[in-house]
Amino acid sequence: MMQILNLDQTITNWSTIADSVFVPHTEADYDRLVAILDRLIDQVGEDENHPLASLMEVVSALIENYEIATIPELV
């Protein structure tokens, strides 16, 4: 039941975070995510227990996926 509650909270609050957590489709989107990641790194550092560590991982994965799809020489 806890997972459903968390999803309901996410749905309710999505509009407040949608500008920070999104799939990049353009270079401008990618640049925005990189800037967001830089700020998260400043906040989180290497603290794996930091409350924003998971968000930092998600943003990193979104950036990596964009790079793999658009910059083939990185693969």
Steps between C-alpha positions, in 0.01 A plus 500: 500500500795735566605494132153609388505784752841615375378490140196705595728756664723503193202557271377782721840668514630424150437850367740641761790277387425443130727789400793329674444133416428438132624306200719730291409516132713795392844636574336778703319239713831316544676822606225569757539151646877538520451827691255328734746215554778747578284659772410157639866400512573820693228406751551123523870457444588136558247446780305194383257550791415857406124545437575624146744220407231301321390806301862555402516140371180544299621824340836336426324209327289738290815683391683176424212368290493822297877483446483137386219579257650818355877464532581156356878534547445489878377141478 
